[in-house]
Amino acid sequence: MKLLEDRVIIVTGVGAGLGRAYSLDLSRHGALLVLNDIDEEGLAETDRQIRARGGRAVARVGSVCDWDHATSLVDTAVASSGRLDGIVNNAGIHYVVPSVHDTPERMRQVMETNVLGTQYTGTAAIRHMVASGRGGVVLNVSSGAASGMASIASYSASKGAVASLTWSWALELREDGVRVNAIDPAAYTVQVEHTMAVRPSPVTWSPDRIAPLATYLVSDLSASVTGQVVRRWGDDLHLMSHHGPMAPWLSDPGWTVEKLDRAFRTELSDHLQSYGRDMRKYVPFPGTAGPPGAEE
């Protein structure tokens, strides 16, 4: 029996890149997939490739930002075989622009797609998994950018929200048999091509290299793994740390401005944390006139 035989899994954002790679690998291991994307042509091509390899899939075009569509994906999964075992929340968008040139429209779009889209489809799936009593697996897609990166502040914020959502869901649902993890993938995709129009990128790895990690985290092999954000960068695999207080812990019944100043000059001075990922050689080219992508 294949690793995911008889499992039903929703995958969003499958029109190209990572979403297509995840879908093909999950299908190769026997899963019945419900595929989603707003790109009808890309969705159809992924569906075609799966079927050409003997896989099973149901394709549904639509936006994860629409609650009714998100719930319909769950309905489609259940109608196909009476169950839903997992969801890979891959749908997302990305753009590079210095914050001084960002626009409300683009900020809203990236937040709605990356955060609300993940919440909508994830919540719809979780409701069924809990109600069914069988549990299931939710796999979100965050990013190393969640640690902070220049010129993609909105994207970084959205992926930081996905990481926090992952930890919250894992804590909330651990007694319901629902495991929740996230991937921080790095792969050469269409988004990276767009990024390279305004800055160099070190990312050259194929999405196919990331796909086995998604398959593993959705499968029973990872039954003891939940609440984790897993980073894949080139040949490296590592876990991302969870936000929390760190030593030293200072206590005073009446913190004044003077006491705070003394604390930051003494006990805390050697513990100030680095912030963001140092990507200085990959930032937008100096001297760029106006916001990157303004000519689009």
GIZI-V197965 format. One record per pair of residues at least 6 apart in sequence whose C-alpha atoms are under 8 Angstrom apart, sorted by sequence separation. I is the first residue (numbers start at 1). J is the second residue. D is the distance in Angstrom with one decimal. If there is no record, write none. Layout:
I/J/D
I/J/D
//
This chain:
13/19/5.4
14/20/4.6
27/33/7.0
37/43/5.8
50/56/6.8
51/57/7.3
63/69/6.7
64/70/5.6
77/83/6.6
78/84/5.9
129/135/4.7
173/179/7.2
195/201/7.4
216/222/6.3
231/237/5.8
232/238/6.7
263/269/7.7
12/19/6.9
13/20/7.9
36/43/6.8
50/57/7.2
62/69/6.5
63/70/7.7
77/84/5.9
129/136/5.8
145/152/8.0
149/156/6.6
230/237/7.3
231/238/5.3
11/19/7.1
35/43/7.3
148/156/5.9
170/178/7.4
217/225/7.7
230/238/6.0
231/239/5.8
284/292/7.8
14/23/7.0
147/156/7.3
148/157/7.8
170/179/6.1
192/201/7.3
230/239/4.6
231/240/6.6
23/33/7.4
47/57/6.4
74/84/7.2
126/136/8.0
145/155/7.5
146/156/4.6
170/180/4.9
229/239/5.9
230/240/6.1
11/22/7.9
47/58/7.5
145/156/4.9
146/157/6.3
169/180/6.5
170/181/7.3
192/203/7.5
228/239/7.0
229/240/5.5
11/23/6.8
23/35/7.9
35/47/7.5
47/59/6.6
126/138/7.9
146/158/7.6
228/240/7.5
229/241/7.9
60/73/7.4
143/156/7.6
146/159/5.2
147/160/7.2
167/180/7.6
145/159/7.0
146/160/4.3
166/180/6.0
167/181/7.7
44/59/7.2
145/160/7.8
166/181/6.0
188/203/5.7
43/59/6.9
94/110/6.9
122/138/6.9
143/159/5.7
166/182/6.5
187/203/5.9
188/204/5.1
93/110/6.0
142/159/4.8
143/160/7.7
146/163/7.7
186/203/6.6
187/204/6.3
188/205/5.4
189/206/7.8
43/61/7.3
92/110/7.5
141/159/7.9
142/160/7.0
187/205/4.8
188/206/5.6
189/207/7.2
163/182/6.9
186/205/7.2
187/206/5.4
188/207/6.5
248/267/7.4
93/113/6.8
142/162/5.7
187/207/5.1
248/268/7.3
14/35/6.5
15/36/7.9
40/61/6.0
92/113/5.7
93/114/6.7
141/162/7.3
142/163/5.9
186/207/7.9
4/26/7.3
9/31/6.7
11/33/7.0
13/35/7.9
14/36/6.1
15/37/5.8
24/46/7.9
35/57/6.8
39/61/7.1
91/113/7.3
92/114/4.8
118/140/7.3
140/162/7.1
187/209/8.0
210/232/7.1
7/30/7.4
8/31/5.8
9/32/6.4
10/33/5.7
11/34/6.3
12/35/6.1
13/36/5.9
14/37/5.8
15/38/7.9
23/46/7.9
27/50/6.8
32/55/7.4
33/56/6.4
34/57/5.7
35/58/6.0
36/59/6.1
37/60/7.1
38/61/5.4
91/114/6.9
187/210/7.4
5/29/6.9
6/30/6.8
7/31/5.0
8/32/4.8
9/33/5.0
10/34/4.6
11/35/5.3
12/36/4.6
13/37/4.7
15/39/6.1
31/55/7.9
32/56/5.1
33/57/4.6
34/58/4.8
35/59/4.7
36/60/5.1
37/61/5.3
38/62/4.8
186/210/7.7
4/29/5.3
5/30/4.4
6/31/6.1
7/32/6.1
8/33/5.8
9/34/6.2
10/35/6.1
11/36/6.3
12/37/6.0
13/38/7.6
15/40/7.7
24/49/7.7
28/53/7.9
30/55/7.2
31/56/7.4
32/57/5.7
33/58/6.3
34/59/5.9
35/60/6.0
36/61/5.6
37/62/5.9
38/63/5.6
92/117/8.0
185/210/6.6
3/29/5.4
4/30/4.9
5/31/5.6
6/32/6.8
8/34/7.5
10/36/7.7
15/41/7.5
16/42/6.2
20/46/6.0
24/50/6.0
34/60/7.3
36/62/6.8
37/63/6.8
91/117/7.4
140/166/6.9
2/29/5.4
3/30/6.7
4/31/5.0
15/42/3.9
16/43/7.8
23/50/7.8
28/55/6.9
64/91/7.5
91/118/7.6
2/30/5.6
14/42/7.4
15/43/4.5
27/55/5.6
90/118/8.0
14/43/6.1
15/44/7.8
27/56/7.0
89/118/5.8
205/234/6.5
15/45/7.4
16/46/7.4
183/213/8.0
15/46/6.4
183/214/7.5
203/234/8.0
14/46/6.8
89/121/7.3
89/122/7.1
87/122/7.3
181/217/7.5
36/73/8.0
87/125/7.1
34/73/7.1
86/125/7.7
138/178/7.3
140/180/7.6
142/182/6.1
143/183/7.3
144/184/5.7
84/125/7.6
135/176/6.1
136/177/6.5
137/178/5.5
138/179/6.2
139/180/5.9
140/181/6.3
141/182/5.2
142/183/5.8
143/184/4.3
144/185/7.7
34/76/7.3
135/177/4.4
136/178/4.8
137/179/4.8
138/180/4.7
139/181/5.1
140/182/4.4
141/183/4.9
142/184/5.1
143/185/6.3
34/77/6.2
111/154/7.5
115/158/5.8
133/176/7.5
134/177/7.0
135/178/4.7
136/179/6.4
137/180/5.9
138/181/6.5
139/182/5.3
140/183/6.4
141/184/6.2
142/185/7.7
143/186/7.9
33/77/7.9
84/128/7.6
85/129/7.4
110/154/7.0
111/155/7.7
114/158/6.0
115/159/7.5
118/162/7.5
133/177/8.0
135/179/7.9
139/183/7.4
141/185/7.6
179/223/7.9
181/225/7.7
84/129/7.0
110/155/6.5
114/159/7.1
181/226/5.5
182/227/7.9
184/229/6.8
115/161/6.6
130/176/6.1
179/225/7.4
180/226/5.3
181/227/5.2
182/228/6.3
183/229/5.6
184/230/5.8
185/231/6.1
186/232/6.3
65/112/6.2
107/154/6.0
111/158/5.7
115/162/6.2
130/177/7.8
179/226/5.1
180/227/5.6
181/228/5.0
182/229/4.6
183/230/4.9
184/231/4.4
185/232/5.3
186/233/5.5
65/113/5.8
73/121/7.9
110/158/7.1
114/162/7.7
130/178/7.5
179/227/7.4
180/228/7.6
181/229/5.9
182/230/6.2
183/231/6.0
184/232/6.2
185/233/6.8
186/234/7.2
64/113/6.9
71/120/7.8
89/138/7.6
129/178/7.2
181/230/7.8
183/232/7.6
70/120/6.0
71/121/6.8
74/124/6.7
85/135/7.4
86/136/5.4
87/137/6.5
88/138/6.3
89/139/6.1
90/140/6.6
65/116/6.2
66/117/7.6
70/121/4.8
74/125/6.0
85/136/4.8
86/137/4.5
87/138/5.1
88/139/4.8
89/140/4.8
90/141/5.5
12/64/7.8
64/116/8.0
65/117/4.6
84/136/7.4
85/137/6.4
86/138/5.7
87/139/6.1
88/140/6.0
89/141/6.1
98/150/7.3
99/151/6.2
126/178/7.6
64/117/4.6
67/120/5.9
71/124/5.3
86/139/7.7
88/141/7.7
98/151/4.2
99/152/7.6
37/91/7.5
63/117/7.9
64/118/7.4
66/120/7.7
67/121/7.7
70/124/6.6
71/125/7.7
74/128/7.7
97/151/4.9
98/152/6.9
99/153/6.7
65/120/7.1
96/151/5.6
97/152/6.0
98/153/7.9
64/120/6.9
96/152/5.1
170/226/6.2
171/227/7.1
64/121/6.5
95/152/6.6
170/227/4.9
169/227/7.9
95/155/7.1
167/227/5.1
94/155/6.0
166/227/6.4
167/228/7.3
93/155/8.0
166/228/7.8
10/73/7.3
166/229/7.9
10/74/7.7
163/229/6.9
10/77/7.3
9/77/7.5
8/77/6.6
19/90/6.1
18/90/7.8
19/91/7.6
8/81/7.7
10/84/8.0
8/83/6.6
9/84/6.3
139/214/7.6
8/84/5.1
9/85/5.8
10/86/6.4
11/87/5.8
12/88/6.5
13/89/7.8
14/90/7.7
7/84/7.4
8/85/5.3
9/86/4.6
10/87/4.5
11/88/4.7
12/89/5.6
13/90/5.4
14/91/7.5
7/85/5.8
8/86/6.6
9/87/5.3
10/88/6.1
11/89/6.3
12/90/5.2
13/91/3.9
139/217/7.3
7/86/7.9
9/88/7.5
11/90/6.8
12/91/5.1
13/92/6.9
139/218/7.0
138/218/7.6
202/282/7.7
137/218/6.0
200/281/7.9
201/282/5.9
200/282/5.2
199/282/5.9
200/283/7.4
199/283/5.9
200/284/7.7
199/284/4.6
198/284/5.7
199/285/6.0
142/229/7.8
144/231/7.3
198/285/7.0
143/231/7.9
198/292/5.8
198/293/7.3
95/191/7.7
197/293/7.9
94/191/6.5
93/191/7.8
95/194/7.7
96/195/6.3
95/195/7.0
96/198/7.6
88/214/8.0
150/276/7.9
148/275/6.8
149/276/5.4
147/275/7.4
148/276/3.9
149/277/5.7
147/276/5.2
148/277/6.0
149/278/7.6
150/279/7.9
147/277/6.5
149/279/7.4
145/276/8.0
86/218/6.7
145/277/7.5
151/283/7.3
150/283/7.1
151/284/7.6
18/187/7.5
17/188/7.7
18/189/7.2
17/189/5.1
16/189/7.9
17/190/6.8
16/190/7.8
21/207/5.9
22/208/7.7
25/211/6.1
21/208/5.4
25/212/6.8
22/210/7.8
18/207/5.1
21/210/7.9
22/211/4.7
26/215/5.7
101/290/7.5
102/291/7.8
17/207/6.1
18/208/7.5
21/211/5.7
22/212/7.7
25/215/6.8
101/291/5.4
18/210/7.6
22/214/6.5
18/211/7.4
22/215/7.3
98/291/6.8
97/291/6.0
98/292/7.9
97/292/5.7
96/292/7.0
97/293/7.8
4/219/6.5
3/219/6.9
//
